[in-house]
Amino acid sequence: MTNTEGGGDGYTAMDYDTDCETDEVYQQCLSYLLSHAPVTADDVVLDVGTGTGIVALELASTCHRVLGRDVYDEWLQYAREKAQRRGIENVSFGHGSFRDPEADEPVDVVIASYALYMAYDDGGEDELRAAIEGLASLTPRCIVVADKMRFGPEQSPSDYETLPPMGTLADLLMDAGFTITDIGIITESVGVIVATR
């Protein structure tokens, strides 16, 4: 998929939605996440790195409330407008990051999809650890990571992004007090990890 940042390079929230709709790997990852995330009707779900709200809006019908958090105000506004157009009222979108999710209520499940890998790309294992510790500090019973991660061989230094090894993600989640209960391999560079406690 193309750049998902929305940081002034001309790539818009609408472009991201279009790319996601046509990206087969993204759709497979989303499908796996939706069918394997242990979300119940009474849960409050935090979707960190919500972007345009794709995951948050999909989960809204399966839980009590979804809190979508992101660092890009333009994308959050786009997500709010989508929710309003669809008549979805149990989702709220606001500013927040992995280190500081700014959840204003207790959460049961945390979802991180197609965004957490950027912490590793930016700052390696230390930054990824800080991001996971930020999410774990909310004391959810479950964290679901549906993201870019490396299942295959070492990456070439010329690769566009540096992806975290799946084992590193799993180890950091376990270090934060979780047990890995499900791993779905979508491709050698995309997967889903369900971690519960």
C-alpha positions as CSV (number, residue, x, y, z in Angstrom):
1,M,0.0,0.0,0.0
2,T,1.0,3.6,-0.5
3,N,2.2,6.1,2.2
4,T,-0.3,6.1,5.0
5,E,1.0,9.2,6.8
6,G,-1.1,12.1,5.5
7,G,1.7,14.4,6.5
8,G,1.5,17.0,3.7
9,D,2.8,14.9,0.8
10,G,-0.5,15.2,-1.1
11,Y,-1.7,11.8,0.0
12,T,-5.1,12.3,1.4
13,A,-7.4,10.4,3.7
14,M,-9.7,9.6,0.7
15,D,-6.6,8.2,-1.1
16,Y,-5.9,5.9,1.8
17,D,-9.5,4.7,1.9
18,T,-9.4,4.0,-1.8
19,D,-6.1,2.1,-1.5
20,C,-7.4,0.0,1.4
21,E,-10.5,-0.9,-0.5
22,T,-8.5,-2.3,-3.4
23,D,-5.5,-3.8,-1.5
24,E,-6.2,-7.5,-1.2
25,V,-3.6,-8.0,1.6
26,Y,-5.1,-5.2,3.6
27,Q,-8.6,-6.6,3.2
28,Q,-7.4,-10.1,4.3
29,C,-5.7,-8.6,7.3
30,L,-8.8,-6.6,8.2
31,S,-11.0,-9.7,7.8
32,Y,-8.7,-11.7,10.1
33,L,-8.7,-9.0,12.7
34,L,-12.5,-8.7,12.7
35,S,-13.0,-12.4,12.9
36,H,-10.3,-13.1,15.6
37,A,-10.3,-10.0,17.9
38,P,-12.1,-11.1,21.1
39,V,-14.5,-8.2,21.2
40,T,-17.8,-8.6,23.0
41,A,-21.0,-6.5,23.0
42,D,-20.1,-4.8,26.4
43,D,-16.5,-3.9,25.4
44,V,-15.0,-0.4,25.0
45,V,-12.4,-0.8,22.2
46,L,-9.5,1.6,21.6
47,D,-8.3,1.8,18.0
48,V,-4.9,3.5,18.1
49,G,-3.6,4.8,14.8
50,T,-7.2,4.8,13.6
51,G,-6.4,6.9,10.5
52,T,-9.6,7.2,8.5
53,G,-11.5,5.0,11.0
54,I,-11.8,1.9,8.9
55,V,-11.3,-0.5,11.7
56,A,-13.2,1.6,14.3
57,L,-16.3,1.9,12.1
58,E,-16.2,-1.9,11.3
59,L,-16.0,-2.8,15.0
60,A,-18.8,-0.3,16.1
61,S,-21.5,-2.9,15.5
62,T,-19.9,-5.5,17.7
63,C,-19.1,-3.6,20.8
64,H,-20.4,-1.0,23.2
65,R,-18.1,1.9,22.2
66,V,-15.0,2.5,20.0
67,L,-12.5,5.2,20.7
68,G,-10.4,6.0,17.6
69,R,-7.1,7.8,18.3
70,D,-4.6,9.2,15.8
71,V,-2.1,12.0,15.6
72,Y,-3.4,13.5,12.3
73,D,-6.3,15.9,12.8
74,E,-7.3,16.0,9.1
75,W,-7.7,12.2,9.1
76,L,-9.6,12.3,12.4
77,Q,-12.0,14.9,10.9
78,Y,-12.5,12.6,7.8
79,A,-13.2,9.7,10.1
80,R,-15.8,11.7,12.1
81,E,-17.5,12.7,8.8
82,K,-17.6,9.0,7.7
83,A,-19.2,8.0,11.0
84,Q,-21.8,10.8,10.8
85,R,-22.7,9.9,7.1
86,R,-23.1,6.2,8.2
87,G,-25.1,7.1,11.3
88,I,-22.7,5.4,13.6
89,E,-23.0,7.1,17.1
90,N,-21.0,4.8,19.4
91,V,-17.6,5.9,17.9
92,S,-15.6,8.9,18.9
93,F,-12.4,10.1,17.3
94,G,-9.7,12.2,19.0
95,H,-6.0,12.9,19.2
96,G,-3.8,10.2,20.7
97,S,-0.6,8.2,20.1
98,F,0.7,4.8,21.1
99,R,2.8,6.3,24.0
100,D,-0.1,8.5,25.1
101,P,-3.4,7.1,23.7
102,E,-5.5,9.7,25.6
103,A,-8.2,7.3,26.5
104,D,-10.7,9.1,28.7
105,E,-12.4,5.9,30.0
106,P,-11.3,2.3,30.8
107,V,-10.8,0.1,27.7
108,D,-11.2,-3.6,27.3
109,V,-9.5,-4.2,24.0
110,V,-6.8,-2.2,22.2
111,I,-6.5,-2.5,18.4
112,A,-3.4,-1.3,16.5
113,S,-3.7,-1.8,12.8
114,Y,-1.3,-0.7,10.1
115,A,0.4,1.9,12.3
116,L,2.4,0.3,15.1
117,Y,5.2,-0.8,12.7
118,M,6.0,2.9,12.2
119,A,7.3,3.1,15.8
120,Y,9.9,0.4,14.9
121,D,10.7,2.0,11.6
122,D,11.3,5.3,13.4
123,G,13.1,4.2,16.5
124,G,13.8,0.4,16.5
125,E,13.0,-1.9,19.3
126,D,13.2,0.8,22.0
127,E,10.5,2.9,20.4
128,L,8.3,-0.1,19.7
129,R,8.7,-1.2,23.4
130,A,7.6,2.3,24.5
131,A,4.6,2.2,22.2
132,I,3.5,-1.2,23.5
133,E,4.1,-0.1,27.1
134,G,1.9,2.9,26.5
135,L,-0.9,0.7,25.3
136,A,-0.4,-1.8,28.1
137,S,-0.6,1.0,30.7
138,L,-4.4,1.2,29.9
139,T,-4.7,-2.4,31.4
140,P,-6.8,-3.8,28.6
141,R,-7.5,-7.5,28.7
142,C,-6.4,-7.8,25.1
143,I,-4.2,-6.1,22.5
144,V,-4.6,-7.0,18.8
145,V,-1.8,-6.0,16.4
146,A,-2.9,-6.3,12.8
147,D,0.0,-4.8,11.0
148,K,3.1,-4.9,8.9
149,M,5.7,-7.2,10.5
150,R,8.3,-9.5,9.2
151,F,7.7,-13.3,9.2
152,G,10.2,-13.9,6.4
153,P,14.0,-13.5,6.1
154,E,16.0,-10.5,7.1
155,Q,15.2,-7.3,5.1
156,S,17.4,-5.8,2.6
157,P,18.8,-2.4,3.6
158,S,17.3,-0.9,0.5
159,D,13.7,-1.7,1.6
160,Y,11.4,1.3,1.9
161,E,10.4,0.5,5.5
162,T,12.0,-1.4,8.3
163,L,9.5,-3.9,9.7
164,P,9.6,-5.4,13.1
165,P,10.2,-9.2,13.3
166,M,7.0,-10.9,14.5
167,G,9.1,-12.5,17.3
168,T,10.1,-9.1,18.5
169,L,6.5,-7.9,18.6
170,A,5.4,-11.1,20.4
171,D,8.3,-10.8,23.0
172,L,7.4,-7.2,23.7
173,L,3.8,-8.0,24.3
174,M,4.7,-10.8,26.6
175,D,7.1,-8.5,28.4
176,A,4.1,-6.2,29.0
177,G,2.2,-9.1,30.7
178,F,0.3,-10.6,27.8
179,T,0.0,-14.1,26.5
180,I,0.0,-14.7,22.7
181,T,-3.2,-16.5,22.0
182,D,-3.4,-16.2,18.2
183,I,-1.1,-15.4,15.3
184,G,-2.3,-15.1,11.8
185,I,0.2,-14.9,8.9
186,I,-1.4,-13.0,6.0
187,T,1.9,-12.6,4.0
188,E,5.6,-12.7,4.9
189,S,5.2,-9.0,5.8
190,V,1.7,-8.7,7.2
191,G,0.1,-10.5,10.1
192,V,-2.2,-10.4,13.1
193,I,-1.1,-11.0,16.7
194,V,-3.8,-11.4,19.5
195,A,-2.4,-11.0,23.0
196,T,-4.5,-11.4,26.1
197,R,-4.1,-11.4,29.9
